[in-house]
Amino acid sequence: MRETIYQERVGHVLALKMDRLFRDVQIVLGSVDELNEALALISTFSTKMEEHWILRLNG
């Protein structure tokens, strides 16, 4: 990398680093979306179970 910088190809090095950064950010955002979907599913399941037990206990 030092050679690249000294040979004045700094822009190329920065472009490579920025590309990697954006790919990492996309991966993280994708993971966040997956976690949000999983949490929504868990929340729905939990609510359904609560409703089931309330009906069963009152029923």
C-alpha positions in Angstrom: 0.0 0.0 0.0 2.9 2.3 0.8 4.2 1.9 -2.8 0.8 2.7 -4.2 0.6 5.9 -2.2 4.2 6.9 -3.2 3.4 6.2 -6.8 0.6 8.8 -6.5 -2.3 6.3 -7.0 -3.8 7.4 -3.7 -7.2 7.9 -5.3 -7.3 4.3 -6.3 -6.4 3.1 -2.8 -9.2 5.3 -1.3 -11.7 4.0 -3.9 -10.9 0.4 -2.9 -11.3 1.3 0.8 -14.5 3.2 0.2 -15.9 0.3 -1.9 -15.1 -2.2 0.9 -16.7 0.2 3.5 -19.9 0.5 1.5 -20.1 -3.3 1.1 -19.7 -3.8 4.8 -22.4 -1.2 5.5 -24.8 -3.0 3.1 -24.1 -6.3 4.9 -24.8 -4.7 8.3 -28.0 -3.0 7.1 -29.1 -6.3 5.6 -28.5 -8.0 8.9 -30.5 -5.3 10.7 -33.4 -5.8 8.4 -33.3 -9.6 9.0 -33.2 -9.0 12.8 -36.2 -6.6 12.6 -38.2 -9.2 10.6 -37.3 -11.9 13.2 -38.3 -9.6 16.1 -41.6 -8.9 14.4 -42.2 -12.6 14.0 -41.4 -13.3 17.6 -43.6 -10.5 18.8 -46.5 -11.8 16.7 -46.0 -15.3 18.0 -45.8 -14.0 21.6 -49.0 -12.1 21.2 -50.8 -15.1 19.7 -49.6 -17.3 22.6 -50.8 -14.8 25.2 -54.2 -14.6 23.5 -54.4 -18.4 23.4 -53.7 -18.7 27.2 -56.0 -15.9 28.1 -58.9 -17.6 26.2 -58.0 -20.9 27.7 -57.9 -19.6 31.2 -61.1 -17.7 30.9 -62.8 -20.3 28.8 
